[in-house]
Amino acid sequence: MSDIPIGRLRGGFCVYWPDPETGKRKRYQLEARTRAQAEAEGRDRYLKETAPRGRLTVGQIWASYIDHLGTKPTAKTMSYTGRAILPFRRTAAGPDHDQGLPGLPL
């Protein structure tokens, strides 16, 4: 089950969350016909609508996934792996390609 709230709207499903800028609820009707489909489609819609505008960096994606994992052991492992991988990625792509991860030294 997803952490993103799925509700009912006009006989179908919707995804909703509070807009951090306005505090108002954002709600989008989904095309899904089952709860499982609605959760998958809702997650995709939420990520699409809340992703930072512009180009995403590898570090941003990495940090987002670590946040998604929460307290799972994999999150801790990925932080160590990031220390080894991300500096190489920055060097290969150029010095300003990627910003460091929060909590991870460069």
C-alpha positions as CSV (number, residue, x, y, z in Angstrom):
1,M,0.0,0.0,0.0
2,S,1.2,3.5,-0.9
3,D,1.7,6.4,1.5
4,I,0.0,8.7,-1.0
5,P,-3.7,9.0,-0.2
6,I,-6.2,7.6,-2.7
7,G,-9.8,8.7,-2.5
8,R,-13.1,8.5,-4.4
9,L,-14.2,11.1,-6.9
10,R,-17.2,11.0,-9.1
11,G,-17.5,7.2,-9.0
12,G,-13.8,6.7,-9.7
13,F,-10.5,7.2,-7.8
14,C,-8.4,10.3,-7.2
15,V,-5.1,11.1,-5.6
16,Y,-4.8,14.1,-3.3
17,W,-2.2,15.9,-1.1
18,P,-1.8,19.3,0.5
19,D,0.0,21.9,-1.6
20,P,3.0,23.1,0.4
21,E,2.9,26.6,-1.1
22,T,-0.8,27.3,-0.6
23,G,-1.9,24.8,2.0
24,K,-4.9,23.9,-0.1
25,R,-5.6,20.3,-1.2
26,K,-4.5,19.3,-4.7
27,R,-6.7,16.5,-6.1
28,Y,-6.5,14.7,-9.5
29,Q,-9.0,12.2,-10.9
30,L,-7.4,9.0,-12.0
31,E,-8.4,6.7,-14.9
32,A,-7.8,3.5,-12.8
33,R,-10.7,1.1,-12.2
34,T,-9.3,-0.9,-9.4
35,R,-7.7,0.1,-6.1
36,A,-4.3,-1.4,-7.1
37,Q,-4.3,0.4,-10.4
38,A,-5.3,3.6,-8.6
39,E,-2.4,3.3,-6.2
40,A,0.1,2.9,-9.0
41,E,-1.4,5.7,-11.1
42,G,-1.7,7.9,-8.1
43,R,2.0,7.4,-7.2
44,D,3.0,8.3,-10.7
45,R,0.8,11.4,-10.8
46,Y,2.1,12.5,-7.4
47,L,5.7,12.1,-8.4
48,K,5.1,14.0,-11.7
49,E,3.4,16.9,-10.0
50,T,5.8,17.3,-7.1
51,A,9.1,16.7,-8.8
52,P,11.3,19.7,-9.0
53,R,11.0,21.6,-12.2
54,G,14.0,21.6,-14.5
55,R,16.7,19.0,-14.9
56,L,17.0,16.4,-12.2
57,T,20.5,15.4,-11.1
58,V,21.7,11.9,-10.2
59,G,22.2,13.2,-6.6
60,Q,18.6,14.5,-6.4
61,I,17.2,11.2,-7.6
62,W,19.6,9.2,-5.2
63,A,18.5,11.4,-2.2
64,S,14.8,11.1,-3.1
65,Y,15.1,7.3,-3.2
66,I,16.9,7.2,0.1
67,D,14.1,9.3,1.6
68,H,11.6,6.9,0.0
69,L,13.2,4.0,1.7
70,G,12.9,5.6,5.1
71,T,14.3,3.5,7.9
72,K,15.0,0.4,5.9
73,P,18.5,-1.0,6.1
74,T,18.9,-0.4,2.3
75,A,18.7,3.4,2.9
76,K,21.8,3.3,5.1
77,T,23.6,1.1,2.6
78,M,22.8,3.4,-0.2
79,S,24.2,6.4,1.7
80,Y,27.6,4.5,1.9
81,T,27.3,3.5,-1.7
82,G,26.6,7.1,-2.7
83,R,29.8,8.3,-1.1
84,A,31.7,5.9,-3.5
85,I,29.6,6.4,-6.6
86,L,28.5,10.0,-6.7
87,P,32.0,11.7,-6.7
88,F,32.9,9.6,-9.7
89,R,29.6,10.6,-11.4
90,R,30.4,14.3,-10.8
91,T,33.9,13.9,-12.1
92,A,32.8,12.1,-15.3
93,A,30.0,14.6,-16.0
94,G,31.8,17.7,-15.0
95,P,32.3,19.5,-11.8
96,D,28.9,21.3,-11.5
97,H,26.8,18.4,-12.9
98,D,25.6,17.3,-9.5
99,Q,25.3,18.7,-6.1
100,G,26.2,16.6,-3.1
101,L,23.6,14.7,-1.1
102,P,22.5,16.1,2.2
103,G,24.4,14.5,5.0
104,L,27.0,13.0,2.6
105,P,30.4,14.6,2.3
106,L,31.8,15.2,-1.1
